Amino acid sequence: MNMKGVLEYLTDLENNNSKERFNANKKRYQEAGAEFEGLLARLLSSMSELDGRFPGLDPRELTYRLNRDTRFSSDKSPYNPTFRACISPAGKALVPVGFYLSVSPRDRSLLGGGLFSTVLKDATSMIRDHISRHGGDLEGIVKNAEFAFAVKGDALKNVPKGFDPNHGQAEYLKNKSWYLEHSITDALLTSDDFTKEAARIFSRMKPFNDFLNEGLKNFKMPSECRVFGRKTKKA
């Protein structure tokens, strides 16, 4: 595993973010991408020991392109110097929610879980309903000493209409997305222990994912939606 080479490639891309530079280094990109897919394969193997839903997933189907959608951004850099993957029981689907791996240089890599997207309004409504009915279950998860994550996500200023502003989990009812992040250092990412440690962290996120997925059991993915800035179609 040569994750140091992956980080070096991403650092160079960050410092020289142009199509000309990218095309001139396409072989390095392909080599780095293959290393990232290899890391995903080892991670899936470690995760399968903790959760039987992941065997059979193809790492190549879980990754995102480096190309950026710059149409509505003031930053016109053509590439995002980050290798990313979403690991859901349904592959790269946003629902059911799964886990997220983002690899960036200079200690900016992270592991994630939960629902990152705010564009799935039906999913937001379903999770709010689930929290309203099962707030005690959510409280038990987030207050467990093994959890140790902050629940993040875009949120309203006030509890939305139709929900009790005095609900015990009112702060979470304000959310439009609910996700977890855990920072990863370059030292850990490049170590032989990374995949086992990442699987252990994901296992601590799993009860939170399970809670969200329970509320999303009847969710139907729209035919098209934007995932991390790019339009995708339902399989």
KAQUI-V734748 format. One record per backbone hydrogen bond with DSSP energy under -1.0 kcal/mol. CO is the residue of the C=O (numbers start at 1). NH is the residue of the N-H. Records with the same first field share a line. If there is no record, write none. Layout:
CO = NH  NH
//
This chain:
2 = 6
3 = 7
4 = 8
5 = 9
6 = 10
7 = 11
8 = 12
9 = 13
10 = 14
11 = 15
12 = 16
16 = 18
18 = 22
19 = 23
20 = 24
23 = 26
25 = 29
26 = 30
27 = 31
28 = 32
29 = 33
30 = 34
31 = 35
32 = 36
33 = 37
34 = 38
35 = 39
36 = 40
37 = 41
38 = 42
39 = 43
40 = 44
41 = 45
42 = 46
43 = 47
44 = 48
47 = 50  51
51 = 54
54 = 57
58 = 61
59 = 62
62 = 86
66 = 80
70 = 73
78 = 68
80 = 82
83 = 103
84 = 64
85 = 101
87 = 99
88 = 91
91 = 88
98 = 114
99 = 87
100 = 112
101 = 85
102 = 110
103 = 83
109 = 184
110 = 102
111 = 182
112 = 100
113 = 180
115 = 178
119 = 121
120 = 124
121 = 125
122 = 126
123 = 127
124 = 128
125 = 129
126 = 130
127 = 131
128 = 132
129 = 133
130 = 134
134 = 138
135 = 139
136 = 140
137 = 141
138 = 142
139 = 143
144 = 147
152 = 179
154 = 176  177
160 = 163
164 = 167
167 = 170
169 = 173
170 = 174
174 = 156
178 = 115
179 = 152
180 = 113
182 = 111
185 = 189
186 = 190
188 = 191
191 = 194
193 = 197
194 = 198
195 = 199
196 = 200
197 = 201
198 = 202
199 = 203
200 = 204
201 = 205
202 = 206
205 = 209
206 = 210
207 = 211
208 = 212
209 = 213
210 = 214
211 = 215
216 = 219
223 = 234
225 = 232
227 = 230
230 = 227
232 = 225
//
